[in-house]
Amino acid sequence: MVFPNTFDKLHIGPSGNPAEAPLNEGSGAVVEWCADQGWDNFELAFVHQVYLSEKEAEKVAAASKKRGVAISCHGSYYVNMASKEKKKVDDSRSRIVQAAKRIMQAGGHSVVYHSAFNEDRDSTEVTALVVEQTKLVEAELKAKDIRVWLRPELTGKPVQHGSIEELIKVCNAVETALPCIDWAHQHARFGGGWNSYDEWCELLDKLARGIRNKNVLQRMHMHVSGIEYGPKGEKKHLPLVTSDLRYKELMQALKQAGVCGTLVVEAPRECLIEDVDRFRDAWEKA
Ligand SMILES: [Zn+2]
């Protein structure tokens, strides 16, 4: 499922390997295991390194195709497209390209990353730097015939680039960029706001109107989890049952808007299976 035109349903599954998954048999076996759980989505966490070999990527692609599991990856945590150090900016681009290449080999459709830190600059200035660097990444991917969506993520802290408004600007400026909407981050970024059916409908509407000519709601890639937050935004992921996220209403808003694509559940490992099933159940009943 590489670089799809549009999705025809919502795929739901975990981020990273649940503790119970047979990782010692390789990532292809993990994808099969996800399908055995009744799940149809899996995001590989390349957050510290691109750990998947080319050979294993082929196995992931085969399992994805055979079992209908959509594949994506979270790229490196060490990305800062607006760093004041040129080497860090250059390394950021190459980290995204490496992850994109391997996830395409694995049959994936998207590479997610946190674009940049604002440091002491305003949104306009940092957005311009992010657009410039994202275009360079896109050019490199095109030159290498790597076809995946670039997915700058909606980030959980105001010090990070990646508000809804910023993502809309980047995605309108770069042909192969679409946002990764992290609903928990939006909630945490505003210290507990954005936690109701009406607010989520408003945000989906804003995306649909803001991002031009890309069928964004039929190509959604999303993250979700329970979350702990403070005045500075995101603190850490929480099990759904101990968090205040009104996830059933979120699923209703997504269904009402006709959202298709992928929903990645980023719960802590100890409750990952339960929380994926909670979201799948809520989606069915929404
Ligand atoms: Zn992320």
Boltz pocket constraint, residues with backbone or C-beta under 6 A from the ligand:
constraints:
  - pocket:
      binder: B
      contacts: [[A, 74], [A, 112], [A, 113], [A, 114], [A, 153]]
      max_distance: 6.0
